[in-house]
Amino acid sequence: SIQIVENYGQIKVTAQGDGTPLSRTYVKVYASMGPGKARFYKDGYTDLRGRFDYTSLSTDELDRVQRFALLLMSEEHGAVIREAKPPKR
């Protein structure tokens, strides 16, 4: 189960059924910066709570992002792609 919290730029991944947080789920984030301008943004793994912050960077790139594409991969649970808006500022 995937919950995207767009207001905070976070994603939460839990097991279907019992809701156990899924740590170590790989997340790869791409950003659409405008028409025809998609690029790699960041990647990492969910923490022990099953959460991953997909927007935070130490640059100002978030100001130019129009949309995010999130690829989530788990050896046990497969892969899925989701889209999200950047947080409102």
PDB file of N, CA, C and O in Angstrom:
ATOM      1  N   SER A   1       0.846  -1.169   0.000  1.00  0.00           N
ATOM      2  CA  SER A   1       0.000   0.000   0.000  1.00  0.00           C
ATOM      3  C   SER A   1       0.896   1.239   0.000  1.00  0.00           C
ATOM      4  O   SER A   1       1.885   1.293   0.730  1.00  0.00           O
ATOM      5  N   ILE A   2       0.553   2.214  -0.805  1.00  0.00           N
ATOM      6  CA  ILE A   2       1.374   3.411  -0.949  1.00  0.00           C
ATOM      7  C   ILE A   2       0.527   4.636  -0.637  1.00  0.00           C
ATOM      8  O   ILE A   2      -0.558   4.817  -1.189  1.00  0.00           O
ATOM      9  N   GLN A   3       1.040   5.467   0.251  1.00  0.00           N
ATOM     10  CA  GLN A   3       0.364   6.715   0.589  1.00  0.00           C
ATOM     11  C   GLN A   3       1.310   7.853   0.253  1.00  0.00           C
ATOM     12  O   GLN A   3       2.426   7.918   0.770  1.00  0.00           O
ATOM     13  N   ILE A   4       0.857   8.759  -0.625  1.00  0.00           N
ATOM     14  CA  ILE A   4       1.664   9.918  -0.993  1.00  0.00           C
ATOM     15  C   ILE A   4       1.102  11.130  -0.261  1.00  0.00           C
ATOM     16  O   ILE A   4      -0.080  11.451  -0.383  1.00  0.00           O
ATOM     17  N   VAL A   5       1.956  11.793   0.495  1.00  0.00           N
ATOM     18  CA  VAL A   5       1.567  12.999   1.222  1.00  0.00           C
ATOM     19  C   VAL A   5       2.193  14.174   0.475  1.00  0.00           C
ATOM     20  O   VAL A   5       3.294  14.618   0.801  1.00  0.00           O
ATOM     21  N   GLU A   6       1.469  14.674  -0.538  1.00  0.00           N
ATOM     22  CA  GLU A   6       2.012  15.698  -1.428  1.00  0.00           C
ATOM     23  C   GLU A   6       2.332  17.003  -0.698  1.00  0.00           C
ATOM     24  O   GLU A   6       3.282  17.689  -1.073  1.00  0.00           O
ATOM     25  N   ASN A   7       1.565  17.362   0.333  1.00  0.00           N
ATOM     26  CA  ASN A   7       1.818  18.618   1.046  1.00  0.00           C
ATOM     27  C   ASN A   7       3.189  18.644   1.711  1.00  0.00           C
ATOM     28  O   ASN A   7       3.756  19.718   1.913  1.00  0.00           O
ATOM     29  N   TYR A   8       3.728  17.478   2.051  1.00  0.00           N
ATOM     30  CA  TYR A   8       5.028  17.397   2.708  1.00  0.00           C
ATOM     31  C   TYR A   8       6.099  16.751   1.830  1.00  0.00           C
ATOM     32  O   TYR A   8       7.261  16.684   2.232  1.00  0.00           O
ATOM     33  N   GLY A   9       5.730  16.275   0.643  1.00  0.00           N
ATOM     34  CA  GLY A   9       6.706  15.645  -0.246  1.00  0.00           C
ATOM     35  C   GLY A   9       7.221  14.336   0.290  1.00  0.00           C
ATOM     36  O   GLY A   9       8.402  14.021   0.147  1.00  0.00           O
ATOM     37  N   GLN A  10       6.333  13.559   0.915  1.00  0.00           N
ATOM     38  CA  GLN A  10       6.733  12.279   1.487  1.00  0.00           C
ATOM     39  C   GLN A  10       5.861  11.149   0.959  1.00  0.00           C
ATOM     40  O   GLN A  10       4.728  11.357   0.524  1.00  0.00           O
ATOM     41  N   ILE A  11       6.422   9.955   1.010  1.00  0.00           N
ATOM     42  CA  ILE A  11       5.698   8.757   0.617  1.00  0.00           C
ATOM     43  C   ILE A  11       5.807   7.757   1.764  1.00  0.00           C
ATOM     44  O   ILE A  11       6.844   7.670   2.422  1.00  0.00           O
ATOM     45  N   LYS A  12       4.739   7.007   1.999  1.00  0.00           N
ATOM     46  CA  LYS A  12       4.729   5.978   3.039  1.00  0.00           C
ATOM     47  C   LYS A  12       4.320   4.661   2.399  1.00  0.00           C
ATOM     48  O   LYS A  12       3.303   4.588   1.708  1.00  0.00           O
ATOM     49  N   VAL A  13       5.116   3.621   2.630  1.00  0.00           N
ATOM     50  CA  VAL A  13       4.887   2.311   2.028  1.00  0.00           C
ATOM     51  C   VAL A  13       4.628   1.309   3.159  1.00  0.00           C
ATOM     52  O   VAL A  13       5.433   1.170   4.080  1.00  0.00           O
ATOM     53  N   THR A  14       3.491   0.617   3.070  1.00  0.00           N
ATOM     54  CA  THR A  14       3.139  -0.379   4.079  1.00  0.00           C
ATOM     55  C   THR A  14       2.668  -1.649   3.396  1.00  0.00           C
ATOM     56  O   THR A  14       2.250  -1.629   2.238  1.00  0.00           O
ATOM     57  N   ALA A  15       2.741  -2.757   4.127  1.00  0.00           N
ATOM     58  CA  ALA A  15       2.262  -4.040   3.609  1.00  0.00           C
ATOM     59  C   ALA A  15       0.736  -4.018   3.583  1.00  0.00           C
ATOM     60  O   ALA A  15       0.099  -3.542   4.523  1.00  0.00           O
ATOM     61  N   GLN A  16       0.159  -4.531   2.509  1.00  0.00           N
ATOM     62  CA  GLN A  16      -1.294  -4.622   2.445  1.00  0.00           C
ATOM     63  C   GLN A  16      -1.763  -5.638   3.472  1.00  0.00           C
ATOM     64  O   GLN A  16      -1.104  -6.648   3.718  1.00  0.00           O
ATOM     65  N   GLY A  17      -2.885  -5.356   4.052  1.00  0.00           N
ATOM     66  CA  GLY A  17      -3.422  -6.277   5.049  1.00  0.00           C
ATOM     67  C   GLY A  17      -3.129  -5.821   6.451  1.00  0.00           C
ATOM     68  O   GLY A  17      -4.008  -5.280   7.122  1.00  0.00           O
ATOM     69  N   ASP A  18      -1.899  -6.029   6.916  1.00  0.00           N
ATOM     70  CA  ASP A  18      -1.587  -5.692   8.309  1.00  0.00           C
ATOM     71  C   ASP A  18      -1.012  -4.289   8.496  1.00  0.00           C
ATOM     72  O   ASP A  18      -0.902  -3.828   9.632  1.00  0.00           O
ATOM     73  N   GLY A  19      -0.642  -3.594   7.415  1.00  0.00           N
ATOM     74  CA  GLY A  19      -0.159  -2.220   7.510  1.00  0.00           C
ATOM     75  C   GLY A  19       1.240  -2.066   8.072  1.00  0.00           C
ATOM     76  O   GLY A  19       1.618  -0.974   8.496  1.00  0.00           O
ATOM     77  N   THR A  20       2.014  -3.139   8.082  1.00  0.00           N
ATOM     78  CA  THR A  20       3.394  -3.079   8.566  1.00  0.00           C
ATOM     79  C   THR A  20       4.227  -2.182   7.648  1.00  0.00           C
ATOM     80  O   THR A  20       4.188  -2.360   6.431  1.00  0.00           O
ATOM     81  N   PRO A  21       4.984  -1.218   8.201  1.00  0.00           N
ATOM     82  CA  PRO A  21       5.835  -0.364   7.365  1.00  0.00           C
ATOM     83  C   PRO A  21       6.882  -1.195   6.624  1.00  0.00           C
ATOM     84  O   PRO A  21       7.480  -2.109   7.193  1.00  0.00           O
ATOM     85  N   LEU A  22       7.093  -0.869   5.359  1.00  0.00           N
ATOM     86  CA  LEU A  22       8.075  -1.588   4.549  1.00  0.00           C
ATOM     87  C   LEU A  22       9.340  -0.737   4.428  1.00  0.00           C
ATOM     88  O   LEU A  22       9.412   0.182   3.613  1.00  0.00           O
ATOM     89  N   SER A  23      10.324  -1.061   5.250  1.00  0.00           N
ATOM     90  CA  SER A  23      11.610  -0.375   5.160  1.00  0.00           C
ATOM     91  C   SER A  23      12.416  -0.999   4.021  1.00  0.00           C
ATOM     92  O   SER A  23      12.117  -2.100   3.558  1.00  0.00           O
ATOM     93  N   ARG A  24      13.425  -0.284   3.590  1.00  0.00           N
ATOM     94  CA  ARG A  24      14.330  -0.738   2.527  1.00  0.00           C
ATOM     95  C   ARG A  24      13.650  -0.913   1.167  1.00  0.00           C
ATOM     96  O   ARG A  24      14.123  -1.686   0.334  1.00  0.00           O
ATOM     97  N   THR A  25      12.549  -0.201   0.940  1.00  0.00           N
ATOM     98  CA  THR A  25      11.943  -0.175  -0.391  1.00  0.00           C
ATOM     99  C   THR A  25      12.676   0.910  -1.178  1.00  0.00           C
ATOM    100  O   THR A  25      12.758   2.053  -0.729  1.00  0.00           O
ATOM    101  N   TYR A  26      13.209   0.556  -2.352  1.00  0.00           N
ATOM    102  CA  TYR A  26      13.972   1.502  -3.166  1.00  0.00           C
ATOM    103  C   TYR A  26      13.015   2.469  -3.855  1.00  0.00           C
ATOM    104  O   TYR A  26      12.004   2.058  -4.424  1.00  0.00           O
ATOM    105  N   VAL A  27      13.346   3.762  -3.799  1.00  0.00           N
ATOM    106  CA  VAL A  27      12.537   4.803  -4.439  1.00  0.00           C
ATOM    107  C   VAL A  27      13.444   5.608  -5.358  1.00  0.00           C
ATOM    108  O   VAL A  27      14.466   6.138  -4.923  1.00  0.00           O
ATOM    109  N   LYS A  28      13.067   5.698  -6.632  1.00  0.00           N
ATOM    110  CA  LYS A  28      13.805   6.507  -7.605  1.00  0.00           C
ATOM    111  C   LYS A  28      12.848   7.588  -8.095  1.00  0.00           C
ATOM    112  O   LYS A  28      11.728   7.290  -8.512  1.00  0.00           O
ATOM    113  N   VAL A  29      13.288   8.837  -8.044  1.00  0.00           N
ATOM    114  CA  VAL A  29      12.417   9.974  -8.324  1.00  0.00           C
ATOM    115  C   VAL A  29      12.905  10.711  -9.569  1.00  0.00           C
ATOM    116  O   VAL A  29      14.082  11.051  -9.692  1.00  0.00           O
ATOM    117  N   TYR A  30      11.973  10.947 -10.481  1.00  0.00           N
ATOM    118  CA  TYR A  30      12.232  11.771 -11.663  1.00  0.00           C
ATOM    119  C   TYR A  30      11.346  13.004 -11.569  1.00  0.00           C
ATOM    120  O   TYR A  30      10.250  12.946 -11.012  1.00  0.00           O
ATOM    121  N   ALA A  31      11.821  14.115 -12.112  1.00  0.00           N
ATOM    122  CA  ALA A  31      11.068  15.365 -12.061  1.00  0.00           C
ATOM    123  C   ALA A  31      10.828  15.887 -13.470  1.00  0.00           C
ATOM    124  O   ALA A  31      11.714  15.852 -14.324  1.00  0.00           O
ATOM    125  N   SER A  32       9.614  16.369 -13.693  1.00  0.00           N
ATOM    126  CA  SER A  32       9.283  17.054 -14.935  1.00  0.00           C
ATOM    127  C   SER A  32       9.506  18.543 -14.691  1.00  0.00           C
ATOM    128  O   SER A  32       8.847  19.147 -13.845  1.00  0.00           O
ATOM    129  N   MET A  33      10.432  19.125 -15.434  1.00  0.00           N
ATOM    130  CA  MET A  33      10.780  20.533 -15.272  1.00  0.00           C
ATOM    131  C   MET A  33      10.113  21.407 -16.331  1.00  0.00           C
ATOM    132  O   MET A  33      10.402  22.600 -16.423  1.00  0.00           O
ATOM    133  N   GLY A  34       9.239  20.829 -17.114  1.00  0.00           N
ATOM    134  CA  GLY A  34       8.566  21.535 -18.193  1.00  0.00           C
ATOM    135  C   GLY A  34       8.368  20.596 -19.360  1.00  0.00           C
ATOM    136  O   GLY A  34       8.770  19.435 -19.290  1.00  0.00           O
ATOM    137  N   PRO A  35       7.763  21.066 -20.423  1.00  0.00           N
ATOM    138  CA  PRO A  35       7.521  20.208 -21.593  1.00  0.00           C
ATOM    139  C   PRO A  35       8.811  19.606 -22.140  1.00  0.00           C
ATOM    140  O   PRO A  35       9.709  20.332 -22.565  1.00  0.00           O
ATOM    141  N   GLY A  36       8.901  18.279 -22.129  1.00  0.00           N
ATOM    142  CA  GLY A  36      10.057  17.581 -22.670  1.00  0.00           C
ATOM    143  C   GLY A  36      11.307  17.656 -21.806  1.00  0.00           C
ATOM    144  O   GLY A  36      12.394  17.321 -22.276  1.00  0.00           O
ATOM    145  N   LYS A  37      11.181  18.085 -20.563  1.00  0.00           N
ATOM    146  CA  LYS A  37      12.352  18.239 -19.699  1.00  0.00           C
ATOM    147  C   LYS A  37      12.208  17.384 -18.441  1.00  0.00           C
ATOM    148  O   LYS A  37      12.055  17.918 -17.342  1.00  0.00           O
ATOM    149  N   ALA A  38      12.254  16.094 -18.592  1.00  0.00           N
ATOM    150  CA  ALA A  38      12.220  15.175 -17.449  1.00  0.00           C
ATOM    151  C   ALA A  38      13.649  14.758 -17.125  1.00  0.00           C
ATOM    152  O   ALA A  38      14.458  14.527 -18.024  1.00  0.00           O
ATOM    153  N   ARG A  39      13.950  14.665 -15.831  1.00  0.00           N
ATOM    154  CA  ARG A  39      15.301  14.273 -15.441  1.00  0.00           C
ATOM    155  C   ARG A  39      15.293  13.599 -14.077  1.00  0.00           C
ATOM    156  O   ARG A  39      14.346  13.733 -13.301  1.00  0.00           O
ATOM    157  N   PHE A  40      16.372  12.872 -13.804  1.00  0.00           N
ATOM    158  CA  PHE A  40      16.546  12.235 -12.514  1.00  0.00           C
ATOM    159  C   PHE A  40      16.597  13.311 -11.435  1.00  0.00           C
ATOM    160  O   PHE A  40      17.244  14.342 -11.616  1.00  0.00           O
ATOM    161  N   TYR A  41      15.914  13.075 -10.311  1.00  0.00           N
ATOM    162  CA  TYR A  41      15.865  14.055  -9.225  1.00  0.00           C
ATOM    163  C   TYR A  41      16.599  13.550  -7.974  1.00  0.00           C
ATOM    164  O   TYR A  41      17.483  14.234  -7.458  1.00  0.00           O
ATOM    165  N   LYS A  42      16.234  12.356  -7.488  1.00  0.00           N
ATOM    166  CA  LYS A  42      16.919  11.766  -6.330  1.00  0.00           C
ATOM    167  C   LYS A  42      16.483  10.322  -6.169  1.00  0.00           C
ATOM    168  O   LYS A  42      15.509   9.893  -6.788  1.00  0.00           O
ATOM    169  N   ASP A  43      17.198   9.566  -5.338  1.00  0.00           N
ATOM    170  CA  ASP A  43      16.796   8.198  -5.038  1.00  0.00           C
ATOM    171  C   ASP A  43      17.227   7.854  -3.623  1.00  0.00           C
ATOM    172  O   ASP A  43      18.000   8.578  -2.995  1.00  0.00           O
ATOM    173  N   GLY A  44      16.712   6.732  -3.133  1.00  0.00           N
ATOM    174  CA  GLY A  44      17.053   6.292  -1.789  1.00  0.00           C
ATOM    175  C   GLY A  44      16.128   5.164  -1.360  1.00  0.00           C
ATOM    176  O   GLY A  44      15.423   4.575  -2.179  1.00  0.00           O
ATOM    177  N   TYR A  45      16.142   4.875  -0.082  1.00  0.00           N
ATOM    178  CA  TYR A  45      15.345   3.785   0.469  1.00  0.00           C
ATOM    179  C   TYR A  45      14.422   4.297   1.567  1.00  0.00           C
ATOM    180  O   TYR A  45      14.742   5.273   2.246  1.00  0.00           O
ATOM    181  N   THR A  46      13.284   3.646   1.738  1.00  0.00           N
ATOM    182  CA  THR A  46      12.396   4.004   2.832  1.00  0.00           C
ATOM    183  C   THR A  46      13.076   3.677   4.158  1.00  0.00           C
ATOM    184  O   THR A  46      13.883   2.751   4.247  1.00  0.00           O
ATOM    185  N   ASP A  47      12.736   4.453   5.184  1.00  0.00           N
ATOM    186  CA  ASP A  47      13.333   4.247   6.501  1.00  0.00           C
ATOM    187  C   ASP A  47      12.567   3.165   7.270  1.00  0.00           C
ATOM    188  O   ASP A  47      11.718   2.481   6.699  1.00  0.00           O
ATOM    189  N   LEU A  48      12.864   3.012   8.552  1.00  0.00           N
ATOM    190  CA  LEU A  48      12.218   1.982   9.369  1.00  0.00           C
ATOM    191  C   LEU A  48      10.706   2.183   9.487  1.00  0.00           C
ATOM    192  O   LEU A  48       9.969   1.234   9.753  1.00  0.00           O
ATOM    193  N   ARG A  49      10.248   3.426   9.286  1.00  0.00           N
ATOM    194  CA  ARG A  49       8.808   3.722   9.331  1.00  0.00           C
ATOM    195  C   ARG A  49       8.137   3.536   7.970  1.00  0.00           C
ATOM    196  O   ARG A  49       6.936   3.763   7.825  1.00  0.00           O
ATOM    197  N   GLY A  50       8.929   3.119   6.970  1.00  0.00           N
ATOM    198  CA  GLY A  50       8.392   2.954   5.622  1.00  0.00           C
ATOM    199  C   GLY A  50       8.233   4.272   4.888  1.00  0.00           C
ATOM    200  O   GLY A  50       7.486   4.341   3.912  1.00  0.00           O
ATOM    201  N   ARG A  51       8.911   5.313   5.329  1.00  0.00           N
ATOM    202  CA  ARG A  51       8.772   6.653   4.742  1.00  0.00           C
ATOM    203  C   ARG A  51      10.015   7.071   3.952  1.00  0.00           C
ATOM    204  O   ARG A  51      11.135   6.639   4.223  1.00  0.00           O
ATOM    205  N   PHE A  52       9.759   7.937   2.958  1.00  0.00           N
ATOM    206  CA  PHE A  52      10.841   8.499   2.155  1.00  0.00           C
ATOM    207  C   PHE A  52      10.442   9.913   1.759  1.00  0.00           C
ATOM    208  O   PHE A  52       9.329  10.133   1.282  1.00  0.00           O
ATOM    209  N   ASP A  53      11.339  10.868   1.952  1.00  0.00           N
ATOM    210  CA  ASP A  53      11.122  12.255   1.553  1.00  0.00           C
ATOM    211  C   ASP A  53      11.632  12.399   0.121  1.00  0.00           C
ATOM    212  O   ASP A  53      12.838  12.355  -0.122  1.00  0.00           O
ATOM    213  N   TYR A  54      10.717  12.569  -0.815  1.00  0.00           N
ATOM    214  CA  TYR A  54      11.111  12.589  -2.225  1.00  0.00           C
ATOM    215  C   TYR A  54      11.379  13.991  -2.777  1.00  0.00           C
ATOM    216  O   TYR A  54      11.716  14.116  -3.954  1.00  0.00           O
ATOM    217  N   THR A  55      11.243  15.046  -1.974  1.00  0.00           N
ATOM    218  CA  THR A  55      11.436  16.402  -2.500  1.00  0.00           C
ATOM    219  C   THR A  55      12.669  17.116  -1.982  1.00  0.00           C
ATOM    220  O   THR A  55      13.222  17.959  -2.688  1.00  0.00           O
ATOM    221  N   SER A  56      13.119  16.809  -0.776  1.00  0.00           N
ATOM    222  CA  SER A  56      14.200  17.593  -0.158  1.00  0.00           C
ATOM    223  C   SER A  56      15.542  17.397  -0.861  1.00  0.00           C
ATOM    224  O   SER A  56      16.022  16.278  -1.042  1.00  0.00           O
ATOM    225  N   LEU A  57      16.117  18.516  -1.244  1.00  0.00           N
ATOM    226  CA  LEU A  57      17.476  18.578  -1.778  1.00  0.00           C
ATOM    227  C   LEU A  57      18.131  19.825  -1.203  1.00  0.00           C
ATOM    228  O   LEU A  57      17.439  20.707  -0.694  1.00  0.00           O
ATOM    229  N   SER A  58      19.422  19.908  -1.275  1.00  0.00           N
ATOM    230  CA  SER A  58      20.118  21.094  -0.786  1.00  0.00           C
ATOM    231  C   SER A  58      20.312  22.122  -1.901  1.00  0.00           C
ATOM    232  O   SER A  58      21.244  22.926  -1.863  1.00  0.00           O
ATOM    233  N   THR A  59      19.417  22.086  -2.895  1.00  0.00           N
ATOM    234  CA  THR A  59      19.450  23.049  -4.006  1.00  0.00           C
ATOM    235  C   THR A  59      18.071  23.693  -4.131  1.00  0.00           C
ATOM    236  O   THR A  59      17.168  23.397  -3.349  1.00  0.00           O
ATOM    237  N   ASP A  60      17.917  24.559  -5.104  1.00  0.00           N
ATOM    238  CA  ASP A  60      16.630  25.215  -5.326  1.00  0.00           C
ATOM    239  C   ASP A  60      15.839  24.577  -6.484  1.00  0.00           C
ATOM    240  O   ASP A  60      14.920  25.198  -7.017  1.00  0.00           O
ATOM    241  N   GLU A  61      16.186  23.362  -6.866  1.00  0.00           N
ATOM    242  CA  GLU A  61      15.529  22.704  -7.995  1.00  0.00           C
ATOM    243  C   GLU A  61      14.030  22.503  -7.794  1.00  0.00           C
ATOM    244  O   GLU A  61      13.272  22.502  -8.764  1.00  0.00           O
ATOM    245  N   LEU A  62      13.597  22.334  -6.551  1.00  0.00           N
ATOM    246  CA  LEU A  62      12.181  22.107  -6.273  1.00  0.00           C
ATOM    247  C   LEU A  62      11.314  23.242  -6.804  1.00  0.00           C
ATOM    248  O   LEU A  62      10.158  23.019  -7.162  1.00  0.00           O
ATOM    249  N   ASP A  63      11.852  24.444  -6.859  1.00  0.00           N
ATOM    250  CA  ASP A  63      11.098  25.599  -7.360  1.00  0.00           C
ATOM    251  C   ASP A  63      10.708  25.453  -8.825  1.00  0.00           C
ATOM    252  O   ASP A  63       9.745  26.076  -9.270  1.00  0.00           O
ATOM    253  N   ARG A  64      11.442  24.638  -9.579  1.00  0.00           N
ATOM    254  CA  ARG A  64      11.189  24.474 -11.018  1.00  0.00           C
ATOM    255  C   ARG A  64      10.430  23.193 -11.372  1.00  0.00           C
ATOM    256  O   ARG A  64      10.069  22.992 -12.532  1.00  0.00           O
ATOM    257  N   VAL A  65      10.187  22.328 -10.388  1.00  0.00           N
ATOM    258  CA  VAL A  65       9.515  21.049 -10.653  1.00  0.00           C
ATOM    259  C   VAL A  65       8.022  21.264 -10.863  1.00  0.00           C
ATOM    260  O   VAL A  65       7.364  21.957 -10.088  1.00  0.00           O
ATOM    261  N   GLN A  66       7.496  20.653 -11.935  1.00  0.00           N
ATOM    262  CA  GLN A  66       6.070  20.719 -12.204  1.00  0.00           C
ATOM    263  C   GLN A  66       5.356  19.445 -11.759  1.00  0.00           C
ATOM    264  O   GLN A  66       4.186  19.489 -11.380  1.00  0.00           O
ATOM    265  N   ARG A  67       6.053  18.314 -11.804  1.00  0.00           N
ATOM    266  CA  ARG A  67       5.464  17.027 -11.439  1.00  0.00           C
ATOM    267  C   ARG A  67       6.579  16.027 -11.143  1.00  0.00           C
ATOM    268  O   ARG A  67       7.676  16.124 -11.693  1.00  0.00           O
ATOM    269  N   PHE A  68       6.281  15.059 -10.262  1.00  0.00           N
ATOM    270  CA  PHE A  68       7.224  13.997  -9.945  1.00  0.00           C
ATOM    271  C   PHE A  68       6.709  12.659 -10.440  1.00  0.00           C
ATOM    272  O   PHE A  68       5.501  12.420 -10.460  1.00  0.00           O
ATOM    273  N   ALA A  69       7.626  11.786 -10.841  1.00  0.00           N
ATOM    274  CA  ALA A  69       7.324  10.382 -11.125  1.00  0.00           C
ATOM    275  C   ALA A  69       8.166   9.562 -10.157  1.00  0.00           C
ATOM    276  O   ALA A  69       9.380   9.746 -10.071  1.00  0.00           O
ATOM    277  N   LEU A  70       7.518   8.654  -9.426  1.00  0.00           N
ATOM    278  CA  LEU A  70       8.179   7.860  -8.391  1.00  0.00           C
ATOM    279  C   LEU A  70       8.146   6.391  -8.770  1.00  0.00           C
ATOM    280  O   LEU A  70       7.078   5.825  -9.000  1.00  0.00           O
ATOM    281  N   LEU A  71       9.309   5.780  -8.835  1.00  0.00           N
ATOM    282  CA  LEU A  71       9.423   4.347  -9.073  1.00  0.00           C
ATOM    283  C   LEU A  71       9.772   3.697  -7.744  1.00  0.00           C
ATOM    284  O   LEU A  71      10.795   4.023  -7.142  1.00  0.00           O
ATOM    285  N   LEU A  72       8.926   2.777  -7.282  1.00  0.00           N
ATOM    286  CA  LEU A  72       9.159   2.069  -6.025  1.00  0.00           C
ATOM    287  C   LEU A  72       9.406   0.611  -6.347  1.00  0.00           C
ATOM    288  O   LEU A  72       8.644  -0.007  -7.090  1.00  0.00           O
ATOM    289  N   MET A  73      10.484   0.055  -5.782  1.00  0.00           N
ATOM    290  CA  MET A  73      10.832  -1.346  -6.049  1.00  0.00           C
ATOM    291  C   MET A  73      11.160  -2.067  -4.751  1.00  0.00           C
ATOM    292  O   MET A  73      11.912  -1.573  -3.912  1.00  0.00           O
ATOM    293  N   SER A  74      10.571  -3.258  -4.612  1.00  0.00           N
ATOM    294  CA  SER A  74      10.829  -4.115  -3.463  1.00  0.00           C
ATOM    295  C   SER A  74      11.018  -5.534  -3.975  1.00  0.00           C
ATOM    296  O   SER A  74      10.260  -5.997  -4.827  1.00  0.00           O
ATOM    297  N   GLU A  75      12.026  -6.224  -3.458  1.00  0.00           N
ATOM    298  CA  GLU A  75      12.269  -7.604  -3.898  1.00  0.00           C
ATOM    299  C   GLU A  75      11.086  -8.505  -3.566  1.00  0.00           C
ATOM    300  O   GLU A  75      10.757  -9.405  -4.338  1.00  0.00           O
ATOM    301  N   GLU A  76      10.458  -8.276  -2.447  1.00  0.00           N
ATOM    302  CA  GLU A  76       9.354  -9.128  -2.009  1.00  0.00           C
ATOM    303  C   GLU A  76       7.992  -8.710  -2.565  1.00  0.00           C
ATOM    304  O   GLU A  76       7.108  -9.550  -2.729  1.00  0.00           O
ATOM    305  N   HIS A  77       7.819  -7.411  -2.856  1.00  0.00           N
ATOM    306  CA  HIS A  77       6.490  -6.902  -3.209  1.00  0.00           C
ATOM    307  C   HIS A  77       6.386  -6.349  -4.630  1.00  0.00           C
ATOM    308  O   HIS A  77       5.322  -5.862  -5.014  1.00  0.00           O
ATOM    309  N   GLY A  78       7.446  -6.408  -5.411  1.00  0.00           N
ATOM    310  CA  GLY A  78       7.396  -5.956  -6.791  1.00  0.00           C
ATOM    311  C   GLY A  78       7.663  -4.464  -6.949  1.00  0.00           C
ATOM    312  O   GLY A  78       8.245  -3.824  -6.074  1.00  0.00           O
ATOM    313  N   ALA A  79       7.225  -3.928  -8.081  1.00  0.00           N
ATOM    314  CA  ALA A  79       7.485  -2.530  -8.423  1.00  0.00           C
ATOM    315  C   ALA A  79       6.198  -1.829  -8.833  1.00  0.00           C
ATOM    316  O   ALA A  79       5.253  -2.455  -9.314  1.00  0.00           O
ATOM    317  N   VAL A  80       6.185  -0.523  -8.632  1.00  0.00           N
ATOM    318  CA  VAL A  80       5.034   0.289  -9.010  1.00  0.00           C
ATOM    319  C   VAL A  80       5.520   1.707  -9.315  1.00  0.00           C
ATOM    320  O   VAL A  80       6.532   2.154  -8.775  1.00  0.00           O
ATOM    321  N   ILE A  81       4.799   2.401 -10.176  1.00  0.00           N
ATOM    322  CA  ILE A  81       5.106   3.788 -10.520  1.00  0.00           C
ATOM    323  C   ILE A  81       3.927   4.651 -10.107  1.00  0.00           C
ATOM    324  O   ILE A  81       2.775   4.306 -10.367  1.00  0.00           O
ATOM    325  N   ARG A  82       4.217   5.775  -9.464  1.00  0.00           N
ATOM    326  CA  ARG A  82       3.197   6.735  -9.063  1.00  0.00           C
ATOM    327  C   ARG A  82       3.660   8.138  -9.469  1.00  0.00           C
ATOM    328  O   ARG A  82       4.855   8.396  -9.617  1.00  0.00           O
ATOM    329  N   GLU A  83       2.683   9.037  -9.646  1.00  0.00           N
ATOM    330  CA  GLU A  83       2.985  10.424  -9.926  1.00  0.00           C
ATOM    331  C   GLU A  83       2.508  11.279  -8.770  1.00  0.00           C
ATOM    332  O   GLU A  83       1.564  10.921  -8.066  1.00  0.00           O
ATOM    333  N   ALA A  84       3.174  12.423  -8.578  1.00  0.00           N
ATOM    334  CA  ALA A  84       2.804  13.329  -7.494  1.00  0.00           C
ATOM    335  C   ALA A  84       3.122  14.764  -7.887  1.00  0.00           C
ATOM    336  O   ALA A  84       4.031  15.028  -8.673  1.00  0.00           O
ATOM    337  N   LYS A  85       2.352  15.679  -7.320  1.00  0.00           N
ATOM    338  CA  LYS A  85       2.605  17.100  -7.507  1.00  0.00           C
ATOM    339  C   LYS A  85       3.655  17.538  -6.492  1.00  0.00           C
ATOM    340  O   LYS A  85       3.790  16.921  -5.435  1.00  0.00           O
ATOM    341  N   PRO A  86       4.397  18.595  -6.801  1.00  0.00           N
ATOM    342  CA  PRO A  86       5.318  19.115  -5.786  1.00  0.00           C
ATOM    343  C   PRO A  86       4.517  19.777  -4.662  1.00  0.00           C
ATOM    344  O   PRO A  86       3.383  20.202  -4.883  1.00  0.00           O
ATOM    345  N   PRO A  87       5.091  19.868  -3.462  1.00  0.00           N
ATOM    346  CA  PRO A  87       4.382  20.513  -2.357  1.00  0.00           C
ATOM    347  C   PRO A  87       4.096  21.979  -2.667  1.00  0.00           C
ATOM    348  O   PRO A  87       4.876  22.643  -3.350  1.00  0.00           O
ATOM    349  N   LYS A  88       2.976  22.473  -2.159  1.00  0.00           N
ATOM    350  CA  LYS A  88       2.648  23.891  -2.342  1.00  0.00           C
ATOM    351  C   LYS A  88       3.563  24.718  -1.462  1.00  0.00           C
ATOM    352  O   LYS A  88       3.885  24.335  -0.337  1.00  0.00           O
ATOM    353  N   ARG A  89       3.973  25.849  -1.986  1.00  0.00           N
ATOM    354  CA  ARG A  89       4.893  26.709  -1.235  1.00  0.00           C
ATOM    355  C   ARG A  89       4.218  27.989  -0.866  1.00  0.00           C
ATOM    356  O   ARG A  89       4.829  28.848  -0.229  1.00  0.00           O
TER     357      ARG A  89
END
